[in-house]
């Protein structure tokens, strides 16, 4: 007698659920895109947009139009997506998740408004920056107002854990910016220095987004919020490495922001650190001068493409995503898992577009 043929989903129920969930985040061609990632979360995304508009109305009249402009050019809203994914927000909008997503989005926007001053950036998400439209004084104060409103909302939660996590992440983002400012032009800026900066500046906000989603998800198994936090931290580090590559290899019209600002402002990102490795201080100065002042974007791209730098950046990038995946692997039964794996796939795909 032939043995009974078992259905795959019967033998591997957890893996089958993960595959099904992943498919929910794909487009018709089977690719993971930002639109396909957002589609299952549309009720929460729309509720977030309405909530932010309501909150803008609570700003002072002098600030409302500026805050509305910043919010309307906020880009991909990856951090709110992380809150919703980790918070199991696929079905109906949950008030606590909407507010948490608004908190992290306002903190992120505040950092962008301030970053554009430091980078002398004219474009952000294909639109003029607050800095380029209204000047540094207004941009500084608007960023402060956005920070303040985010912390006010965080304080409205019944648990102090939300305000604690957001306040700490905000402080660490500022610390990362300060370290990066002090290290501008530092010829001996190391890989460890770089990893410290991106941990503070970028990864922390990804981490707190995932932590808050996990904290407010109602997940009964212990350790999920902490695992989600690790996932977010490693995903955030990889995302910053992707941004560093885009600053060198991207096309301004496609990326939608001023490129080359890292080189022009003296920030040594991972590709540049690798490029300068084993060179004397004089050689480093000459190379930085050529990159920031003499070479055209096409020449810079060719230089990096012909070096051994980009494969090393790719390996570092993938190691971060592998660590993110490992953090959530024990929670294969969670409703969040499919979306989180799909987001890793999406970030991987963005790097592959640069063909490195």
N, C-alpha and C positions, 0 to 999 in steps of 0.2 A: 504494500500500500504506500502510495506517495505521501510524504509528510504534508500536513496542512500548510498552505502558503499564508504567511503572516503579513498583514499590512504594515508598511513602514511606520506609520503613526502609532500603531499598537506597540511595536517593539521599542521605538525611540520617541516616546510622546513629547518629551521636553524639547528635543532637537526639532521635531516636526512643528511644534508651536513657534519656535524661534524662526524657522524658515517661513512659516505663514505670516508671522508678524513682520519679517523683513520685506516680504512681498508687498505688504500694505504701504510701504514707504518707497515704492518704485513707480516709475512712470510706465507708459504703455510699451516702451521699448525695453523695459527691464532695467533701466539705469536709475541710480539714486541721484536725484537732483534736489536743489533747495525747494522747488515747488512740490516735489513728491514727498519730501520730508515734512513739509508744512501741511499737506492736504489732510491727513487724519486729525490734525490739531486745529483745524480752521475755526471751530467754535470758540476755543480758548484764545486764539490769535485775534479774532474779531472782538471778543470781549475785552482783551487787553487794550486794543486801540481805543475803544469807547472809554475804558477806565482812565487811560492816560489823558484823553481829551477832557474828561471831567476834572482831573487833577490840575490840568493847566488852568482851568477856570478858577482854581483856588490860589494861584499865584497873584501877586500884586499886579495891577494894570500895566505898570511900567515893564514888567518881565514877561507877561503872557505871550506877546507876539514872538519874542525871542525864543522862549521855551517851546512854543508851537513849531517854530521853524526848525529847531534842533531835533525835535521828536519826529517831524515829518521827513527828515533826511537821516534816519537812524540806521539804514542799511538792512542787513540780513536778519537782525534780531535773533542771533544764535543763542544768546544767553537765556532769553525767555523760552526758546524752544527746549533748552536743557531743563529748565524748571518744569515745563509741561511734560516732557518725556519721562523724567525721573519721578514726577508726581502722578503718573498715570492719568494725564489730563486729556485722553483721546476722546472720551465720550461727551460729557457735558462739562461746561466750564465750572471750575470750583473756585469760589470766591477767594479762598486763602492762596491758591496757586496764582490767580490773576494778580493779586496784590504783591506777592513775592516776585513774580516776573517783572512787574512795574518797578519794584525797588532796584533789582539788578540792572534793568535797562537804564534807569535814570543815573545810577552810579557810572555805568559804562559811558553814557552820553557825556557826563561831566568830564570824564577822563579824556574823551575825544576832543571836546571843546578846548581843554587845556593843552592837550598834545599838539593841536594845530598851531597854537601860539609858539610853542617851543620849536616846532618843525618849520615854522614859517610857511605852512601849507595853505594853498589857495583853494584846492578842491577836496571835497569829502563826499563820497557817494554821488559823484557826478554833479555836485552843486557847490556853489561858493561856500566856504567855511564862515562861521560866525566871525572869526578873526579877520578874514579878508573883507567881509562886508562892513563890520562895525569897529574893528580895531581891537587891540590887546586888552584895554581896560574893560570894555564891555564883555569880552570873552571870558576873562578871569572871573568877573562877578557873576556871569550867567552860570559858569561851571560850579561856582560855590553855591548858588541858589539851587541847582539841580542836586548836588550832594546833600544839601540841607533837607530838601523835600524827600529824598530817598530815605534818609535816616529818620525823618518824622514818621513816614509810613511804616518803617521797620519797627518803630516803637509802639505802633498800634496793635501788634500781634499780642495775644494773651500770654505767649511764652517769651521770655527774655532771650531765648536761644537765637531767635531770628535777628534781633537787634545786635546781639553780641557778634554773631557770625558776619553780618553785613558791615558793622563798624570796623571789625578787625580786617576784613578784606579791603575796605576803603583805605584804611591806614597803610596797609601793605602795598596797595597800588601806588600810593603817594611815595612810599619809601623806595619803590622800584624806580620811579621817575627821578627821584633825587639822586639815587645811585647812578643812574644812567647819565644824568646831567653832570655830576662830578667826574664821571669817567670819559666824557667826550674828549677826544683827542689823545686819550691814554694809549700809547703805542703797545703797552704790555697788557692790555685788556684780554683776559684769558677766557677759555671755554667755561671754566667755573664761574667767572664773573658774569659771563653772558647768561648761563643757566640760572644764576641767581636773579638777574634782572627780569628774565621772562617769567620766572616763577612768581615774582612779586607783581609785575605789571600786567600780565595776561592770564597766567594759569590760575591765579588766586580767584579771579572773578568767575572763570569757568567752574572752578571747584565749588565756590559758594552757591552758584546757581544750581548745580547738581545736588549739593547737600540740602539746600532748602526744599527742592522738589522731593527728595527722598524723605526728609523730615516730615513734610506735610502730606505725604502720599497715603498714609494709613497702612503702609507695609508692616506686617506683623512680625516678620522674621528679623531678629536682631542683626545689626551691622549693615543694613542696606544703605542707610544714609551715609555712613562712613565709606562704604565701598563706592558709592556714587561720587562722593567727594574726590576720592583718588582717581576715579575714571575722568572726572572733569579736569583735574589738575594735569594729567598726562595728555588729555585731548587738547587742552589749552596750550601746553608747551608745543605740541606738534603744529597747532594752528599758527602760532607765532613764527615758527620756522618756515611755514608755508608763506606767511606774509613777508618774511625776509627775502625769500626767493622771488616773490612777485615784485618786490621793490627793485630787483635787478633785472629780471627777465620779463616782467609784465609789460603790457601795452596800456598806456594811460587811458585811452579811450575805452578799452574793454574793462579795465579794473575799476575805473571811475574815481580815482583819487590821484593826487600829485605823487608821481613816482620819483625815486632817487633822493627822497628827503633824508633818508638815513645817511647816505654817503655825504650829502651836502652839509648836514648838521654835525658830522663827526661821530656818528654812532657806528660802532663796529659790531656788525651782526655776524651770525655764524659763518656765512660764506666768506665774508671779508677776513674774519679771524683765521680761517683755514688758509686763505690765499696768502696771508702775511706770515704764516708759520715758518720758522727757521730762517727768517730774514733779519738782517741787522736793523738797528733803529733808523739809520740813514736810508736804507732800502725801503723800510716801511713808510717813512715820510714821503719819499719819492712816489711810491705806489699810491698812497692815499691822495697825494696831490694830483696825480694823473687821473685817478678815478673820479675825484670830486670836481676837478676844474678843467682838465684838458680833453678827456675822452668823451666822445659822443656815446649815447645809449647803446647804439649798435656795436660799437667797439668794446664797450664794457661787457655786453652779453657774450660777444665772441671770446673775450679773454676768459670768462668763467667757464664757458662751454668747452674750451680747449684745455682747461686745467683739470686736475684730479679733485677739485673742490666739491663739485656738485654731487658725485656719488657718495662722498663722505657725509654731506648734509642729508642726502636721501636716507642713508643708514641710520643716522641719528633720529630723523623724522619717524621712520618706521618703528624704531625701538620704543618711542613714546606711545605710538598707537598700540603696539603689542602690550605694553604695560597697562594701558587703558582697558583693553579687552580682557586681560587677565584679572583685573580688579572686579569686574562684574560677572565673570564666568560662574562663580558659585551660586549666582542668583538666576539661573536659567529658567526657573518657574515664574519669575516676575513678569507682569504685563509690560514692564518698561523695556525688557531686554532687547526685543526686536528693533525698536526705534534706536536704541543706543548703539547696537551693532551697525545699523544702517547709516548712522551718522559717522561712524568710523570709516565706513566704506566711502561715504561722500567726501570726507577730507582726503583720503588716499587718492581718490579720483582727481581732485583739484591739483595735486602735485603731478600726477601723470600727464596732465595737460601741458606741462612745461617740458615734457620729454627729457627728463633727466634720470 
